[in-house]
Amino acid sequence: MISQDAVAEEEKPTLQEKAAIKVDYYNVKKAALTLRALNHKLRQQLLKLIDEEKKITVTEIYVKLKLEQSVASQHLAILRKAGIVSTERDGKFIYYIVNHKRIEEINKFVGELVN
């Protein structure tokens, strides 16, 4: 015969049943891509150069950093997709500019994440 305590124990909801974990995996993935965009030595060099020059074309970037044009463009696209740099067209030239507001947001988020 099963004791009454055993029956009562079976009926108690488990911790997992009480509070299901709710994670917005889509936004977690977006955040990870943003952080990954910054966590790369070459992209950090690109960002530093763009910040020093205030605005700069992809041609100037790959010449100064001695890169292939395609490599510079691929890494700039990653930074642009993460919102870390933006572009500004002036005639036939496209200039890259650091998005300082976005950098501040990322720094604030990382600070909150690690503390």
SULMO-V343896 format. One record per backbone hydrogen bond with DSSP energy under -1.0 kcal/mol. NH is the residue of the N-H (numbers start at 1). CO is the residue of the C=O. If there is no record, write none. Layout:
NH & CO
NH & CO
This chain:
7 & 3
8 & 4
9 & 5
10 & 6
11 & 7
18 & 14
19 & 15
25 & 23
28 & 24
29 & 25
30 & 26
31 & 27
32 & 28
33 & 29
34 & 30
35 & 31
36 & 32
37 & 33
38 & 34
39 & 35
40 & 38
44 & 40
45 & 41
46 & 42
47 & 43
48 & 44
49 & 45
50 & 46
51 & 47
52 & 48
53 & 49
54 & 50
55 & 53
56 & 96
61 & 57
62 & 58
63 & 59
64 & 60
65 & 61
67 & 62
72 & 68
73 & 69
74 & 70
75 & 71
76 & 72
77 & 73
78 & 74
79 & 75
80 & 76
81 & 77
82 & 78
83 & 80
84 & 79
86 & 97
88 & 95
90 & 93
93 & 90
95 & 88
96 & 56
97 & 86
99 & 84
100 & 98
103 & 99
104 & 100
105 & 101
106 & 102
107 & 103
108 & 104
109 & 105
110 & 106
111 & 107
112 & 108
113 & 109
114 & 110
115 & 111
